[in-house]
Amino acid sequence: MREVTEKSIKLNRDLEKMLAEALERDLLVRIGWGRNGDEKPKQGEIGVITHLPKKSRVLLLGNLGECCGAMNKGGNLTIQGACSSMAGAFQENGRLIIEKDAGDRIGSNMNGGMINVQGSVSNFAGESMKDGTILVRGHAGEKVGAGMSGGTIIVLGSVGREPGIGMTGGKVIVAGSCPPAGNGAEIRGINTKEISEISEHLEPLGLSVNSDALVIIPSQDVTAIFEHPEISVMEGLENILLVPSGKNNQSLYEKLDCETLLKTINQDEDEGIIFPIPWLIEREKVDVLEGKMLSNQPCLVRESPREIDLLIVDQDNIVNVSDVLPKCSGIVLNLESLPKMNDAEVEALIVSLRSKIKKKSIVMLRDRVDRVENLLRMIIDLDLDGAVINAATPGGNRAAAALPRIGLASRAMNIKEQGRHLLIKLDESPSAEDFIIAKGSGCSLIVAPSSDEKLEENLVWLKSTINGWMSDLGVQNLEEITRRNLRAIDYDTAAISGLRLIGYDRPLPMWLGN
C-alpha cells in the first residue's frame, strides 16, 4: 500500500472518531493544526473527508489530492488550501469551500448543495451535475458544465473553449470573457430575474455580476444527444462440454470439495469468504429467513449486506453506502456505471470506501470484458484483490468469446500467481456445468442473478450436481479443473474460445501457440 494511501485512510478513520463527538456537542472539527495551535498542514491526501453527515463541520488546512470532500451528504467542509480533481464529486447536499484553486471536474455528478471555489478551476467543472450550485470566483478551464442536466454554475472570471458542451439542462453564468458555446448549447444575455436569483449566493460574499454577464443554456434545436447501445450476453456457455481428465471416477464415499475460498492477497490460507458453490449471487438484499443453504452462500448486494456479503458500489448508491460499509466482507466498485476516471481518481474513491470497511475486507473492480487488459492492470497497480469481468458487450456477446481474452490477459499479467481473483459476470442464472467451465477457464466464481423463485432448492440441487460432475470428471476439488477438461461442441465455439473441438486433440490452427 502506498504511503499516501495509508495516511489518507488513517486521516479518514481519525475523522470518523472525531465526528461522532463533534456532532453530539455541535463542535467544529479542525484538521491541520497541532494541540498548541501550530500549523501541520495536510499534503496530497486522496479520497478524504468524504460522506460528511448532515450538520457536521470540518475545517482543514492543507492541499489535498483527488476526490476530497466527495459524496457529501449534508456537511460543511472548508479547505484552507487547494484540491486536485473531482473535489466535491457526487455531492448530495451541504457546502464545500475551497480557498485556493481546484483541479478538473470539480462537482462532477453533484446532486445538490453548494461548492464555492475562491480561486480558479481546471477543465470540466460541474461535469454531468444534476442540481446544486458551483461558484468560481476566478477562471474556469475548458468545457465547463459539460453534460450537465441541472443546477447552476457561476464563473466570475473567464471560461475556456466549448462551455456547456453536451448540456441538457441547468445554466452556466459567465461574468468574464466567454468563447462560443459547445455543441448542444447556446449563449444569451443575463436577465434581471437571474441576477436576482444568484444574488443570494453572491451578496453575502460581497460579490455581484453586471448586466453584461452571459448565460449558457441548452440549445433549443438539439434534442437527444446520443443513446447508449444495449449491453448484453447473447449466448452463455451452453456450447461447451465437460470431458473426464482420464482418471478413474471418484468413489461414492470420497470426500468432494466444491467450495471456493475468496480472500485478500494478504490473508492466510484459512481466512476469507467461503462459497459452498462458486456463485456470487446478485441480489438487492438477502432475507435472513430464506433458507439454510442461502444463509451460507455469499451474495453481491446493493443494500443491507450480511457479514458474508460483498457490496456493489456504483453511481446510484455511492453516496449512501457509507452506513453499511462496516457490515460487509468487501466491495466491488463498478466502473461501468461511474464516469470515466483516471487511475488516481479510482484510487481516491477506493481509499474513501476502504476507510469505512473492515481491514481485511476484499476490494475489487468491475468492468466489461472489452476493457479487461486495462482492468487487470489497474487491480495490480492499485494492489486490489481481484476483478469482476462482465462478459456482456455492446450489441451482445457470446460468453465463450470472453474466456480466451480473460485467460490470455490473466496469464500475461500473472494474476493467479499473485493470489488475485477473477470473477466472470453473466446475465442469467448459471448451471452446474457453467461453474465447472468457469473454473476450468481460470475464474474463481461466476457472478450472476438468480431467476429461480425457489433459490434455496436450486442451491441444494446445484451443489449435488456439481459433486456428480466432479466424480465423473475424476477430480476431488474444483481447483483441479483445467481447460483440458473443456471441449467446444461446434466449430464456431472452438474458433472463438480457443478450446479443442470435441473429438480433436488439439485446438484449431489459429490458436496454436497461444
N, C-alpha and C positions, 0 to 999 in steps of 0.2 A: 504494500500500500504506500502510495506516495506521501511525502511529508505534508504537502498542502491538504491532501485528503484527510489525513489523521487529525491535523489541527482544526480542520473545518468541522469534522464530526464531533470533536471534543467541544468546540465552541457551541454547536447546536445542543449538545446534551447538557452542557452547563447552563445554557439559556433556559432549557426546559425546567430545570430545578428552580432557577431564579424567578421565572414567570409565575409559577404556582404561588409563591409567597407574595409577589408583587401584585397579582390580580386580587388576592384576598385583602391586601392592605391599600390598594389603589396607588401603587408606587411606580415611579419611572425606573426602568432598568437601564443602567449606564454601563456601556462596554467600551473598553479602550483607555480606561484610567485605573491607576493603582489605588490602594486604600488611602494613600495620603494625597490623592488628587493629582499625582504625577502622570503625565501622558504616556500611555503604552498603546499606540495605535495598531489596529489590525492591518495586515498587509497581504492581500491576494487570496483570502479565504473564499471558497466557492460553495454555492448552494446553501448559504447560511441565512439565518433569521427568516425562515420560510414558515408558511402555515400559521402566521400570527393569529391568535384568537381575538375575538371582539373585546374591546376596552383595554387591550394590552398597549403599553407604551414603551418603546425602546429607543435609546439614543446611542449611536455607535460612532466612534472616532476611528477613521482609517479609510483605506482604499481597498475595495473588495473586487472579487472576480465575478465569474458568471452566475446568473440566476439568483442574485441576492434579493431578499425581500419578495421572492416569488410566492405564488399561491396564498397571498394574504387573504385571510378570512374576515378581517374587520379591525385589525390592529393599526397602530400608528408607529411608523418607523422613520426616524430621521438619521441620515448618514452624513456626518461631517467629513466628507471626502468624495471620491469618485467611485464609479462602478463600471464593470465590464458589461458584456452583452446580456440581454434578456433579464435585466433588472425589472422587478415587478411583473414578470410574466404570469399569466393565468390569474391575476389578482381578481378576487371576487368582490371585495369591499375594503374599506379602510383607506389609509393615506400613507404614501411613501414620499419623503422629501430627500432629494439628493442635492447637497450644497455645491458640488462641483459638476464635472461632466459625466455623461453616461455613454456606453457603447451602443452597438447595434441592437435593434429590436426591443427597445425599452417598451414595457407594457404589452408585449406580444400576447395576443389572445386574451386580454383582460376583459372582465365582465362587469366591472363596476369600480366605484371608489375614485380616488384622486391620486395622480402622480405629478409631483412638482419638481422639475429639474432646474436648478438655479444657474447652471452652466449651459453647455450645448450638448447635443446628442448626435450619434452617428446615423447610419442608414436604417431604413425600415422601421422607424419609430411608429408604435401603435399598429404594427402588422396584425391583421386579422382581428383587431379588437372589436368587441360587440357592444360594449357600453362603458360608461365612465368618462373621465376627463384626464387628459395629459396636458400639462402646461410646461412649455420650454421657454425660459427667459432668453436664452441665446439662440444659436442657429441649429437647424436640423439638416441631416445629410440627405442622401437620395431616397426616393420612393417612400416618403413619409405617408402614413395611412394606407399602405399597400394592402389591398384585400379587406379593408375594414368594412363592417356591416352596420356599425352603430357607434355612438359615443362622439366625443368632441376632442380634437387636438388643436391646441393654441400654440403657435410659434411666434414669439415676439421679434425674432430675428428673421433671417433669410432661410430658404429651403433649397435643397439640391434638385436635380433633374427628376422628372416623371413623378411629381407629387400626386397622390391619390390613385395610382395605377391599380386597376382591378377592384376598386371600391364599389360596394353595392348599397351602402348606407352610411349614416353619420356625416360629419363635415370636418374639414381642416381649415382653420383660420390662420392666415399668414399676415403679419404686420409689416415684414420686410419685403425684400425682393423675392419674386417667385417666377420660375420658368414655366413654359407651357405644361398643362396637366398631362398626366399619363393616360394610357389607354383606358377607357371606361369612365373618365372623369372630365369635368369641365370647371371653368373658373368664372366667378361673378363677383360683384362688389358686395361688401357687407352692408346689411340694413340696420336700421335703428333698433329693431327688436333684438337682433343678435348681439349688438353692442350692449344692450341692457342685460341680456341673459348671461353673458360672460363676465360682466362687471362684478357679479357676486364672487367670482374667483379672484379677480384682479384688484378690486378696490381695497380689500383688507391687506394686500401686499404693497399698496401704494403704486399700482400699475394700471395701465389703461391702453386701449387701442384707438386709433383715429378712424375717421370715416373713410379713409383711403385704403384700409385693410382689405385683403382679398379672401374669398371663401371658395374652397374646393369641395364640390359635391358630385355625386354620381351623375354621369351623363344621362340625359333623358332619352336618347335614341339607342341606348345599349341595353339589351335585356340580359339574359343569362350569358355569362362569360364562357363557361365550359361545364361539362358534366363528366364525372369520373366513370371509367368503364367498370363493369361488374367484375369482382374478384371471386374466382371460384375454382373448385376441383371438379372437372368434368368426368373423371374416371378414377376410381380408387385403385386398390392393389389386387383386385379380383383376378387379373390375368397373370398372376404369379403363383406358381405351385411350390409346395414344400417336398423335398426328397430326403430320404434317410441318409445318415452320414456313413453308412456301411458297417456300423457297429450293430451288435445284437440289440433287440428290443430290451428295455429295462424290465426287470422283474416287477410283478404286480405289487410286491412288498418293498420295492426300492423307494427310498425317500426321494421325491422330486421337488426341486426348488424353483418355483416360478416367480419368486419375489424379486424386486428390484430396489436397490438402495440408492437414494438420491442424497448426496452430501456435498458440502462445500469442499473446495480444493484443499482446505487446511484442516479438515476434520479427520479424526481417527476412523479406522475401518468399522468400528461398532457404533458410530454416530451417524445421524442423518435421518431422513424420512424413508420409511419402509412402505413400498407399494405391494400389496398382496398379488395384484396383477399389474402389468406395465401400462396402466391407463391413468392419465391425469384428466379427470372428467371436468369439462367446462360447465359451470352452473352459476346462476346468480348467487345462490347461497345453498347451504345444506341444512335440512331439518334433522335435528338430532334424533328424532323418533322414526327415521325412515328404515332402519334395519341394521343388524349386526355387521354384515359384510360392508355396507356403506360407511358404517361408523369407523372402520379401519382403513378405508380407501381414501387417500388424499384427493382433493379436488382443487381446481383453479376457479376461484370465486371472485365476484365483484364487491361483495359486502358480507358482513358478519362471518369472517373466517373462523374456523376451528383451529386448534393448536397445530394440527397436521396439514392444514390447507396452505396453498400458495395464493397470493393475491395478485390479480391482474391490475395494473395501473395504466390508465390511458387518459386521453384528454377529458373524458366525461367525468372521471372521478378523482383526478389528481389533486384537487383542492380538498376534498372531503375525506380522503383515506387516512389522514393523519391520526385520527382517533382509534382506528382499528389496526394500524400497522404493528403495534406491540404484540398483538394477539396471534399473528400468523407465523408460519415457518419460513416464509420467504416471499419474494416479489418477482413478478415478471413485468418489466417495463415495455409496453407495447409501442415500438417505434412507428408502426404502421399508422397509428391514429394521431400521432403527435406531429407538430410542424417540423419541417426539415431542420436538423440541428447538426452542428459540428461535434467532434469528439469531446471538446472541452465543455460544451453545454450539456451533452448527455451525461458526462461525468458529474457535473454540478447537480443535475436532477437526482442522480444515483446517490450522491452524498446527502442530499436533503432527505431522501427516503430512508437511506441506510441509518441515518442518525436516530430514527424512531423505531427501528426493528431490533430484535434480539441480536446479540453479537455474532452468533453462529448461524444466522439465517441465510438461506440461499438467495442469490441475486442473479437474475438472468435477463437477457434482452430478447425481444421477439421482432422478427421482420420476415419479409417474403423470400422465397427461395431464389428469385432472380437477383437478390441482393446478398446472397449467402456469403460470398467471399468477404465483403465488407463487414458483414455481421460478425463473422468469426474473427476477423482481425480486431474488431472492437472489443470483443469479450476477452481477448488476450491482452490488448493494450490497457484495458481498464481493470484487468485482473478479476474478472467475473467468473461465476461458476458454470455458466453454460448459455445455450441459446435455444429458443423455440423457433423453429423454421416452418413458416406457413407454406404448405405445398401449393396453395392457390396462387394464380397469376391472373392478370387482366385478360379477359376473354376465355378463361378456362384452361386448365392444365391437367394432364394425366399424372397421377401421383407417382407412377413408375418412373417418369422422366425426372422427378426430383431426386431420386435415390442416387444416381451416379454423380450429380452435381454436388450433393451434400457429402458423399463419400470422398470424392476427389479433393474437395476443399478441406475437409477434415484431415485427410492424410497429409496433404501438403503442409498443414499448419500443426501437425502432431497433437490434435485436440484430445484424443483419447489418452495418449501418453502423459498429458499434463493433468489428467484427472478431471477434465471438464466434460459436461454432458451435452448431448444433442438430443432435442425432442422434436418430433415432426408433428405438425398440426394438420389434421384432416377435417373435412366438413361434416362427416356423418359418423354415426356410431361404428366402431371397428368390430371386426370379427376376431375369433381366436387366432385364425391364420394371420390376420393383419399384424397382430402383436409380434408373432414369431418372425414374420417378414421384416418388420421394422428393426427388431433385434439383430437379425442377420445382416441388415444394411448399416449397422453401426449406430442406431438410435437407441437411447436408453428407454424412452417412453413414447407413447402416442398421446397427443393432446387432441381431444375431440369431445363434442357434446354427446349427450345421451338422448336418443329419441324414444326410448322404451319407457313407458309409464311404470312397468314392473322392473325397475332398475335393480332392486335387491336380488330378485330371482335371476336376472340376467347376469349379474356379477358371479353368483354361485355357479351358474351353468358355464360361463366363460372360463372360470378357474379350472373346472373339471375337464373342459375341452382342451385347454392349454396343456394340462397334465397328460391327457391322452395323446396329443401330438408329440409331446416330449418323449413319452415312452416309445412311440412309433419311430421317431427320428433317432432314438438311441442316445439321448443326452439326459444328464441329471439336472442341469440348470440352464437357464436361457442364455447365459453368457457363452455357452459352447456353440451356439448357433452362429454360422458364418454365411457369407454369400454362396459358398459351395452347397448349402442346403436349399438354395433358391433356383428355380427354373422359370423361364418365360414360356407361356402357353403358345404364343404365336410369334411370327417373325417381327411384327411391328413392336411388340413389347420387348423382345430381345434387342431390337435396334435402339430403342430409346433408353433402356435400362442398363445395357451392358451385361445383362445376365445371360447365362448359357440357355439356348433354346432347348426345350425338352427333347431328349434323345441325342443331344450333342454333348461332347466332352469339352468343347472349347467355345469361348464367346465368338460372336460374329467378327469377321475380319477387321471392321472399323474400330473394334475395341481391343484388339490385340496390342499389347504393350502398355495399356492403361490399367 
